[in-house]
Amino acid sequence: MGLFIARRIGKGVVVLLAIVVLNFFLIRLAPGDPALVMAGEAGAADEVFVAQLREKFALDQPLPRQLASYVRNIVGLDLGYSVRQQMPVATLIGDRLPATLLLTGTAFLISLALGVLFGALAARRAGSLADTAITGVALLFYATPLFWVSLMAIIVFSVRLDWLPSFGFETVGAGYAGLARAADIAHHLVLPAMTLGLFFMAVYVRMTRASMLEVMGLDFVKTARAKGLAEGVIQRRHVLRNALLPVVTLAGLQAGTLVGGAVLTETVFAWPGIGRLMYEALLQRDYNLLLGVFVVSSGMVLVFNLVTDVVYRVVDPRIEAAR
């Protein structure tokens, strides 16, 4: 296991460097000049001032030299300096990352738990009214645009019913501390986490149902029934455990994409995470900040994929035996 993890980390570093180079060129291909944006915001768009800005932030250097300097800084764990926020990129991301991890982690747990639960229930009652209702609701959540669900949730649960706050991370100016602050943050977390979680839950419902129905037809399940085992034991120990393998794979892939997928949710609910930070950096043509968010997001995807491989071996030890 140690050798396997070391190899995966080595491959992950190579992939991350390739992503850094690719993102650098993609960002530079985007229309707009960050020097002109900064000059316009400063109210001085004359050519001399723009040239000074390009020289200050090394935007006047040839593209290969900019790339070499950026990759060298990344290898040294230096994400650069935000030309718009006038702060180190690492500091900006470090301030926003906990909020994103809280939101996406909660949404991930909600989607996975509810998805496996309702997927197993639908598979056990395949063809019944409950199966039709579960798959229909799951398809509805998956087909509905995420921003529309977010807006409708705000209108219903915040504006009309006044049950939950509509935006923000916590109550501004409340001065809560300790458990009171944690409860306030949890209160603000409900709407964005449920909105994001229900969207991804639909995928797990359909995957779990399809996988369990496939496993139910295998010979070892028929043998377990012939031995007289209770149906609940068969479903839990034999069917569900073997059906979880594709679900684990899908969960590992989506755990990383949740960080990027939270951009819409964070924007609608004004959640102070890196998704919203990335959106703001894009509008402001803040290249260093945008690239820094991309690097951190890519690194998190690689970490989640590594964790998925480890969990995969724990769930099904035959993978290690067949290696």
Secondary structure, 3 states (H helix, E strand, C coil): CHHHHHHHHHHHHHHHHHHHHHHHHHHHHCCCCHHHHHHHHHCCCCHHHHHHHHHHCCCCCCHHHHHHHHHHHHHCCCCCEECCCCEEHHHHHHHHHHHHHHHHHHHHHHHHHHHHHHHHHHHHCCCCHHHHHHHHHHHHHHHCCHHHHHHHHHHHHHHHCCCCCCCCCCCCCCCCCCHHHHHHHHHHHHHHHHHHHHHHHHHHHHHHHHHHHHHHCCHHHHHHHHCCCCHHHHHHHHHHHHHHHHHHHHHHHHHHHHHHHHHHHHHHCCCCCHHHHHHHHHHCCCHHHHHHHHHHHHHHHHHHHHHHHHHHHHHCCHHHHCC
